[in-house]
Amino acid sequence: MTSLLLVFAPADKSTALLHLGALVCFVLAALSTGSGARRGSAGLVGLGLALYIFPGVWNTLDAAFQ
């Protein structure tokens, strides 16, 4: 189990926090109900996706322009 956690460990604390924020957004979107919450849950899904992809984009741009 420990070796599995090492394979999927985040590179640094900021990446871990962004992925945690994405997870929170996804959970809140999944738990929101009702007709008025549909727009809000779609926004949370979009925000979660942005938080999830941001570290990879940042690292790629940093490597490309060094």
Phi and psi restraints in degrees (range 20) as a CNS / XPLOR table:
assign (resid 1 and name C) (resid 2 and name N)
       (resid 2 and name CA) (resid 2 and name C) 1.0 -64.6 20.0 2
assign (resid 2 and name N) (resid 2 and name CA)
       (resid 2 and name C) (resid 3 and name N) 1.0 -40.0 20.0 2
assign (resid 2 and name C) (resid 3 and name N)
       (resid 3 and name CA) (resid 3 and name C) 1.0 -66.2 20.0 2
assign (resid 3 and name N) (resid 3 and name CA)
       (resid 3 and name C) (resid 4 and name N) 1.0 -33.7 20.0 2
assign (resid 3 and name C) (resid 4 and name N)
       (resid 4 and name CA) (resid 4 and name C) 1.0 -65.6 20.0 2
assign (resid 4 and name N) (resid 4 and name CA)
       (resid 4 and name C) (resid 5 and name N) 1.0 -39.5 20.0 2
assign (resid 4 and name C) (resid 5 and name N)
       (resid 5 and name CA) (resid 5 and name C) 1.0 -66.4 20.0 2
assign (resid 5 and name N) (resid 5 and name CA)
       (resid 5 and name C) (resid 6 and name N) 1.0 -34.8 20.0 2
assign (resid 5 and name C) (resid 6 and name N)
       (resid 6 and name CA) (resid 6 and name C) 1.0 -67.4 20.0 2
assign (resid 6 and name N) (resid 6 and name CA)
       (resid 6 and name C) (resid 7 and name N) 1.0 -32.8 20.0 2
assign (resid 6 and name C) (resid 7 and name N)
       (resid 7 and name CA) (resid 7 and name C) 1.0 -66.9 20.0 2
assign (resid 7 and name N) (resid 7 and name CA)
       (resid 7 and name C) (resid 8 and name N) 1.0 -39.2 20.0 2
assign (resid 7 and name C) (resid 8 and name N)
       (resid 8 and name CA) (resid 8 and name C) 1.0 -101.4 20.0 2
assign (resid 8 and name N) (resid 8 and name CA)
       (resid 8 and name C) (resid 9 and name N) 1.0 13.9 20.0 2
assign (resid 8 and name C) (resid 9 and name N)
       (resid 9 and name CA) (resid 9 and name C) 1.0 -69.3 20.0 2
assign (resid 9 and name N) (resid 9 and name CA)
       (resid 9 and name C) (resid 10 and name N) 1.0 139.9 20.0 2
assign (resid 9 and name C) (resid 10 and name N)
       (resid 10 and name CA) (resid 10 and name C) 1.0 -69.5 20.0 2
assign (resid 10 and name N) (resid 10 and name CA)
       (resid 10 and name C) (resid 11 and name N) 1.0 157.0 20.0 2
assign (resid 10 and name C) (resid 11 and name N)
       (resid 11 and name CA) (resid 11 and name C) 1.0 -69.6 20.0 2
assign (resid 11 and name N) (resid 11 and name CA)
       (resid 11 and name C) (resid 12 and name N) 1.0 -35.1 20.0 2
assign (resid 11 and name C) (resid 12 and name N)
       (resid 12 and name CA) (resid 12 and name C) 1.0 -154.0 20.0 2
assign (resid 12 and name N) (resid 12 and name CA)
       (resid 12 and name C) (resid 13 and name N) 1.0 177.7 20.0 2
assign (resid 12 and name C) (resid 13 and name N)
       (resid 13 and name CA) (resid 13 and name C) 1.0 -67.5 20.0 2
assign (resid 13 and name N) (resid 13 and name CA)
       (resid 13 and name C) (resid 14 and name N) 1.0 -35.9 20.0 2
assign (resid 13 and name C) (resid 14 and name N)
       (resid 14 and name CA) (resid 14 and name C) 1.0 -65.9 20.0 2
assign (resid 14 and name N) (resid 14 and name CA)
       (resid 14 and name C) (resid 15 and name N) 1.0 -37.6 20.0 2
assign (resid 14 and name C) (resid 15 and name N)
       (resid 15 and name CA) (resid 15 and name C) 1.0 -64.4 20.0 2
assign (resid 15 and name N) (resid 15 and name CA)
       (resid 15 and name C) (resid 16 and name N) 1.0 -42.0 20.0 2
assign (resid 15 and name C) (resid 16 and name N)
       (resid 16 and name CA) (resid 16 and name C) 1.0 -62.8 20.0 2
assign (resid 16 and name N) (resid 16 and name CA)
       (resid 16 and name C) (resid 17 and name N) 1.0 -41.0 20.0 2
assign (resid 16 and name C) (resid 17 and name N)
       (resid 17 and name CA) (resid 17 and name C) 1.0 -67.4 20.0 2
assign (resid 17 and name N) (resid 17 and name CA)
       (resid 17 and name C) (resid 18 and name N) 1.0 -38.6 20.0 2
assign (resid 17 and name C) (resid 18 and name N)
       (resid 18 and name CA) (resid 18 and name C) 1.0 -66.1 20.0 2
assign (resid 18 and name N) (resid 18 and name CA)
       (resid 18 and name C) (resid 19 and name N) 1.0 -39.8 20.0 2
assign (resid 18 and name C) (resid 19 and name N)
       (resid 19 and name CA) (resid 19 and name C) 1.0 -68.6 20.0 2
assign (resid 19 and name N) (resid 19 and name CA)
       (resid 19 and name C) (resid 20 and name N) 1.0 -35.5 20.0 2
assign (resid 19 and name C) (resid 20 and name N)
       (resid 20 and name CA) (resid 20 and name C) 1.0 -65.0 20.0 2
assign (resid 20 and name N) (resid 20 and name CA)
       (resid 20 and name C) (resid 21 and name N) 1.0 -41.7 20.0 2
assign (resid 20 and name C) (resid 21 and name N)
       (resid 21 and name CA) (resid 21 and name C) 1.0 -61.3 20.0 2
assign (resid 21 and name N) (resid 21 and name CA)
       (resid 21 and name C) (resid 22 and name N) 1.0 -39.2 20.0 2
assign (resid 21 and name C) (resid 22 and name N)
       (resid 22 and name CA) (resid 22 and name C) 1.0 -64.2 20.0 2
assign (resid 22 and name N) (resid 22 and name CA)
       (resid 22 and name C) (resid 23 and name N) 1.0 -42.1 20.0 2
assign (resid 22 and name C) (resid 23 and name N)
       (resid 23 and name CA) (resid 23 and name C) 1.0 -62.6 20.0 2
assign (resid 23 and name N) (resid 23 and name CA)
       (resid 23 and name C) (resid 24 and name N) 1.0 -41.7 20.0 2
assign (resid 23 and name C) (resid 24 and name N)
       (resid 24 and name CA) (resid 24 and name C) 1.0 -62.3 20.0 2
assign (resid 24 and name N) (resid 24 and name CA)
       (resid 24 and name C) (resid 25 and name N) 1.0 -43.0 20.0 2
assign (resid 24 and name C) (resid 25 and name N)
       (resid 25 and name CA) (resid 25 and name C) 1.0 -61.7 20.0 2
assign (resid 25 and name N) (resid 25 and name CA)
       (resid 25 and name C) (resid 26 and name N) 1.0 -42.1 20.0 2
assign (resid 25 and name C) (resid 26 and name N)
       (resid 26 and name CA) (resid 26 and name C) 1.0 -65.5 20.0 2
assign (resid 26 and name N) (resid 26 and name CA)
       (resid 26 and name C) (resid 27 and name N) 1.0 -40.6 20.0 2
assign (resid 26 and name C) (resid 27 and name N)
       (resid 27 and name CA) (resid 27 and name C) 1.0 -66.9 20.0 2
assign (resid 27 and name N) (resid 27 and name CA)
       (resid 27 and name C) (resid 28 and name N) 1.0 -43.9 20.0 2
assign (resid 27 and name C) (resid 28 and name N)
       (resid 28 and name CA) (resid 28 and name C) 1.0 -62.9 20.0 2
assign (resid 28 and name N) (resid 28 and name CA)
       (resid 28 and name C) (resid 29 and name N) 1.0 -38.8 20.0 2
assign (resid 28 and name C) (resid 29 and name N)
       (resid 29 and name CA) (resid 29 and name C) 1.0 -65.4 20.0 2
assign (resid 29 and name N) (resid 29 and name CA)
       (resid 29 and name C) (resid 30 and name N) 1.0 -37.8 20.0 2
assign (resid 29 and name C) (resid 30 and name N)
       (resid 30 and name CA) (resid 30 and name C) 1.0 -70.0 20.0 2
assign (resid 30 and name N) (resid 30 and name CA)
       (resid 30 and name C) (resid 31 and name N) 1.0 -32.4 20.0 2
assign (resid 30 and name C) (resid 31 and name N)
       (resid 31 and name CA) (resid 31 and name C) 1.0 -86.6 20.0 2
assign (resid 31 and name N) (resid 31 and name CA)
       (resid 31 and name C) (resid 32 and name N) 1.0 -14.8 20.0 2
assign (resid 31 and name C) (resid 32 and name N)
       (resid 32 and name CA) (resid 32 and name C) 1.0 -74.1 20.0 2
assign (resid 32 and name N) (resid 32 and name CA)
       (resid 32 and name C) (resid 33 and name N) 1.0 136.5 20.0 2
assign (resid 32 and name C) (resid 33 and name N)
       (resid 33 and name CA) (resid 33 and name C) 1.0 -131.4 20.0 2
assign (resid 33 and name N) (resid 33 and name CA)
       (resid 33 and name C) (resid 34 and name N) 1.0 167.9 20.0 2
assign (resid 33 and name C) (resid 34 and name N)
       (resid 34 and name CA) (resid 34 and name C) 1.0 97.1 20.0 2
assign (resid 34 and name N) (resid 34 and name CA)
       (resid 34 and name C) (resid 35 and name N) 1.0 163.7 20.0 2
assign (resid 34 and name C) (resid 35 and name N)
       (resid 35 and name CA) (resid 35 and name C) 1.0 -72.0 20.0 2
assign (resid 35 and name N) (resid 35 and name CA)
       (resid 35 and name C) (resid 36 and name N) 1.0 -33.9 20.0 2
assign (resid 35 and name C) (resid 36 and name N)
       (resid 36 and name CA) (resid 36 and name C) 1.0 -74.7 20.0 2
assign (resid 36 and name N) (resid 36 and name CA)
       (resid 36 and name C) (resid 37 and name N) 1.0 -20.0 20.0 2
assign (resid 36 and name C) (resid 37 and name N)
       (resid 37 and name CA) (resid 37 and name C) 1.0 -84.7 20.0 2
assign (resid 37 and name N) (resid 37 and name CA)
       (resid 37 and name C) (resid 38 and name N) 1.0 -9.9 20.0 2
assign (resid 37 and name C) (resid 38 and name N)
       (resid 38 and name CA) (resid 38 and name C) 1.0 -62.6 20.0 2
assign (resid 38 and name N) (resid 38 and name CA)
       (resid 38 and name C) (resid 39 and name N) 1.0 -44.0 20.0 2
assign (resid 38 and name C) (resid 39 and name N)
       (resid 39 and name CA) (resid 39 and name C) 1.0 -65.6 20.0 2
assign (resid 39 and name N) (resid 39 and name CA)
       (resid 39 and name C) (resid 40 and name N) 1.0 -40.0 20.0 2
assign (resid 39 and name C) (resid 40 and name N)
       (resid 40 and name CA) (resid 40 and name C) 1.0 -65.9 20.0 2
assign (resid 40 and name N) (resid 40 and name CA)
       (resid 40 and name C) (resid 41 and name N) 1.0 -39.6 20.0 2
assign (resid 40 and name C) (resid 41 and name N)
       (resid 41 and name CA) (resid 41 and name C) 1.0 -70.1 20.0 2
assign (resid 41 and name N) (resid 41 and name CA)
       (resid 41 and name C) (resid 42 and name N) 1.0 -33.4 20.0 2
assign (resid 41 and name C) (resid 42 and name N)
       (resid 42 and name CA) (resid 42 and name C) 1.0 -66.1 20.0 2
assign (resid 42 and name N) (resid 42 and name CA)
       (resid 42 and name C) (resid 43 and name N) 1.0 -37.6 20.0 2
assign (resid 42 and name C) (resid 43 and name N)
       (resid 43 and name CA) (resid 43 and name C) 1.0 -65.9 20.0 2
assign (resid 43 and name N) (resid 43 and name CA)
       (resid 43 and name C) (resid 44 and name N) 1.0 -37.6 20.0 2
assign (resid 43 and name C) (resid 44 and name N)
       (resid 44 and name CA) (resid 44 and name C) 1.0 -67.5 20.0 2
assign (resid 44 and name N) (resid 44 and name CA)
       (resid 44 and name C) (resid 45 and name N) 1.0 -36.7 20.0 2
assign (resid 44 and name C) (resid 45 and name N)
       (resid 45 and name CA) (resid 45 and name C) 1.0 -65.2 20.0 2
assign (resid 45 and name N) (resid 45 and name CA)
       (resid 45 and name C) (resid 46 and name N) 1.0 -43.7 20.0 2
assign (resid 45 and name C) (resid 46 and name N)
       (resid 46 and name CA) (resid 46 and name C) 1.0 -62.3 20.0 2
assign (resid 46 and name N) (resid 46 and name CA)
       (resid 46 and name C) (resid 47 and name N) 1.0 -42.0 20.0 2
assign (resid 46 and name C) (resid 47 and name N)
       (resid 47 and name CA) (resid 47 and name C) 1.0 -65.4 20.0 2
assign (resid 47 and name N) (resid 47 and name CA)
       (resid 47 and name C) (resid 48 and name N) 1.0 -40.6 20.0 2
assign (resid 47 and name C) (resid 48 and name N)
       (resid 48 and name CA) (resid 48 and name C) 1.0 -62.2 20.0 2
assign (resid 48 and name N) (resid 48 and name CA)
       (resid 48 and name C) (resid 49 and name N) 1.0 -41.7 20.0 2
assign (resid 48 and name C) (resid 49 and name N)
       (resid 49 and name CA) (resid 49 and name C) 1.0 -65.4 20.0 2
assign (resid 49 and name N) (resid 49 and name CA)
       (resid 49 and name C) (resid 50 and name N) 1.0 -39.7 20.0 2
assign (resid 49 and name C) (resid 50 and name N)
       (resid 50 and name CA) (resid 50 and name C) 1.0 -65.0 20.0 2
assign (resid 50 and name N) (resid 50 and name CA)
       (resid 50 and name C) (resid 51 and name N) 1.0 -42.9 20.0 2
assign (resid 50 and name C) (resid 51 and name N)
       (resid 51 and name CA) (resid 51 and name C) 1.0 -64.2 20.0 2
assign (resid 51 and name N) (resid 51 and name CA)
       (resid 51 and name C) (resid 52 and name N) 1.0 -35.4 20.0 2
assign (resid 51 and name C) (resid 52 and name N)
       (resid 52 and name CA) (resid 52 and name C) 1.0 -71.2 20.0 2
assign (resid 52 and name N) (resid 52 and name CA)
       (resid 52 and name C) (resid 53 and name N) 1.0 -39.2 20.0 2
assign (resid 52 and name C) (resid 53 and name N)
       (resid 53 and name CA) (resid 53 and name C) 1.0 -87.2 20.0 2
assign (resid 53 and name N) (resid 53 and name CA)
       (resid 53 and name C) (resid 54 and name N) 1.0 -18.7 20.0 2
assign (resid 53 and name C) (resid 54 and name N)
       (resid 54 and name CA) (resid 54 and name C) 1.0 -56.3 20.0 2
assign (resid 54 and name N) (resid 54 and name CA)
       (resid 54 and name C) (resid 55 and name N) 1.0 -46.3 20.0 2
assign (resid 54 and name C) (resid 55 and name N)
       (resid 55 and name CA) (resid 55 and name C) 1.0 -60.8 20.0 2
assign (resid 55 and name N) (resid 55 and name CA)
       (resid 55 and name C) (resid 56 and name N) 1.0 -39.8 20.0 2
assign (resid 55 and name C) (resid 56 and name N)
       (resid 56 and name CA) (resid 56 and name C) 1.0 -65.9 20.0 2
assign (resid 56 and name N) (resid 56 and name CA)
       (resid 56 and name C) (resid 57 and name N) 1.0 -41.5 20.0 2
assign (resid 56 and name C) (resid 57 and name N)
       (resid 57 and name CA) (resid 57 and name C) 1.0 -66.0 20.0 2
assign (resid 57 and name N) (resid 57 and name CA)
       (resid 57 and name C) (resid 58 and name N) 1.0 -43.1 20.0 2
assign (resid 57 and name C) (resid 58 and name N)
       (resid 58 and name CA) (resid 58 and name C) 1.0 -61.0 20.0 2
assign (resid 58 and name N) (resid 58 and name CA)
       (resid 58 and name C) (resid 59 and name N) 1.0 -46.6 20.0 2
assign (resid 58 and name C) (resid 59 and name N)
       (resid 59 and name CA) (resid 59 and name C) 1.0 -65.3 20.0 2
assign (resid 59 and name N) (resid 59 and name CA)
       (resid 59 and name C) (resid 60 and name N) 1.0 -37.6 20.0 2
assign (resid 59 and name C) (resid 60 and name N)
       (resid 60 and name CA) (resid 60 and name C) 1.0 -66.1 20.0 2
assign (resid 60 and name N) (resid 60 and name CA)
       (resid 60 and name C) (resid 61 and name N) 1.0 -44.9 20.0 2
assign (resid 60 and name C) (resid 61 and name N)
       (resid 61 and name CA) (resid 61 and name C) 1.0 -66.3 20.0 2
assign (resid 61 and name N) (resid 61 and name CA)
       (resid 61 and name C) (resid 62 and name N) 1.0 -37.1 20.0 2
assign (resid 61 and name C) (resid 62 and name N)
       (resid 62 and name CA) (resid 62 and name C) 1.0 -63.5 20.0 2
assign (resid 62 and name N) (resid 62 and name CA)
       (resid 62 and name C) (resid 63 and name N) 1.0 -42.6 20.0 2
assign (resid 62 and name C) (resid 63 and name N)
       (resid 63 and name CA) (resid 63 and name C) 1.0 -70.5 20.0 2
assign (resid 63 and name N) (resid 63 and name CA)
       (resid 63 and name C) (resid 64 and name N) 1.0 -33.2 20.0 2
assign (resid 63 and name C) (resid 64 and name N)
       (resid 64 and name CA) (resid 64 and name C) 1.0 -73.2 20.0 2
assign (resid 64 and name N) (resid 64 and name CA)
       (resid 64 and name C) (resid 65 and name N) 1.0 -30.9 20.0 2
assign (resid 64 and name C) (resid 65 and name N)
       (resid 65 and name CA) (resid 65 and name C) 1.0 -110.4 20.0 2
assign (resid 65 and name N) (resid 65 and name CA)
       (resid 65 and name C) (resid 66 and name N) 1.0 28.2 20.0 2
